[in-house]
Amino acid sequence: MAVFVDLGALALKKEALDRGLKASGKASGKQLPLFEAGDEVIAEWRAMTLVLIDRLYEIVLSRMGEVHLTMAQLLEAGAWKSGREIAARRRPGTKSSPVLIKSDGTLF
């Protein structure tokens, strides 16, 4: 999830960031890196996101006492919605993810 990048929990390695910025046609400034959907960077990002979501879910459950939250609820409210809100503040013009994925929509 992009929220982990926006909040600094995950960051692209310098080599990957430079490659992504070059692919997007932007060499400096606040431009966003671009990767193909099947790129190793995207696979790694998704894998790390799963690990962080699992850990976050454990932490949230341990602090909620007798209130139970499903993983779907955490993903919807705690990750997806908050991620969209953070993206809107950080990138108001596009509200996009901090890492762009070039895809025709067939790989999700």
C-alpha positions in Angstrom: 0.0 0.0 0.0 1.2 3.4 -0.9 0.5 4.7 2.6 3.6 2.9 3.8 5.7 4.8 1.3 4.0 8.1 2.1 4.6 7.6 5.8 8.2 6.5 5.4 7.8 2.9 6.5 9.0 1.8 3.1 11.4 3.5 0.7 12.8 2.7 -2.7 16.5 1.9 -2.8 18.4 4.7 -4.5 19.2 2.6 -7.6 15.5 1.7 -8.0 14.4 5.3 -7.4 16.8 6.6 -10.0 15.6 4.0 -12.5 12.0 4.8 -11.8 12.5 8.5 -12.2 14.3 7.9 -15.5 11.5 5.7 -16.7 9.0 8.5 -15.9 11.0 11.0 -17.8 11.8 13.0 -14.7 15.3 13.3 -13.4 14.8 15.6 -10.4 12.3 17.4 -8.3 9.1 16.0 -6.9 8.3 13.8 -9.8 7.2 10.2 -9.2 9.0 7.0 -10.1 7.4 4.8 -12.7 7.8 1.0 -13.0 6.2 -1.8 -15.1 3.6 -3.8 -13.1 5.9 -6.9 -13.3 9.0 -5.1 -12.2 11.0 -6.6 -9.3 10.6 -3.3 -7.4 6.8 -3.6 -7.5 6.8 -7.3 -6.5 9.1 -6.4 -3.6 6.9 -3.4 -2.6 3.8 -5.6 -2.6 5.5 -8.4 -0.5 6.7 -5.9 2.1 3.3 -4.3 2.2 1.8 -7.7 3.1 4.3 -8.1 5.9 3.6 -4.7 7.2 -0.2 -5.1 7.0 0.0 -8.4 9.0 2.1 -6.7 11.6 -0.1 -3.6 11.8 -3.2 -5.9 12.1 -1.6 -7.6 15.1 -0.8 -4.3 16.8 -4.3 -2.9 16.2 -6.0 -6.0 17.5 -3.8 -6.0 20.7 -4.8 -2.4 21.4 -8.5 -2.7 20.8 -9.4 -4.8 23.7 -12.7 -6.6 23.2 -13.6 -4.8 20.0 -12.8 -7.0 17.0 -11.7 -5.6 13.7 -11.5 -7.8 10.6 -8.6 -7.6 8.2 -11.0 -6.2 5.6 -12.0 -3.4 7.9 -8.3 -2.6 8.6 -7.6 -2.6 4.9 -10.5 -0.4 4.0 -10.4 2.2 6.8 -6.9 1.9 8.1 -5.0 1.5 4.9 -6.9 2.3 1.8 -9.0 5.3 3.0 -6.1 6.8 5.0 -3.8 6.2 2.1 -6.1 8.1 -0.3 -6.4 11.0 2.2 -2.6 11.2 2.6 -2.1 11.0 -1.2 -4.6 13.9 -1.6 -2.6 16.1 0.8 0.8 15.2 -0.6 -0.2 15.2 -4.3 -3.4 17.3 -4.5 -3.1 17.7 -8.3 -3.2 13.9 -9.0 -4.0 12.2 -5.6 -1.8 9.4 -7.1 0.3 6.8 -5.4 3.9 7.9 -4.6 5.1 5.1 -6.9 3.5 4.9 -10.4 2.8 1.5 -12.0 2.6 1.3 -15.8 -0.1 -1.3 -16.5 -2.9 -2.0 -18.9 -5.0 -3.1 -15.9 -4.7 -6.9 -16.5 -2.2 -7.3 -13.6 -3.5 -6.2 -10.2 
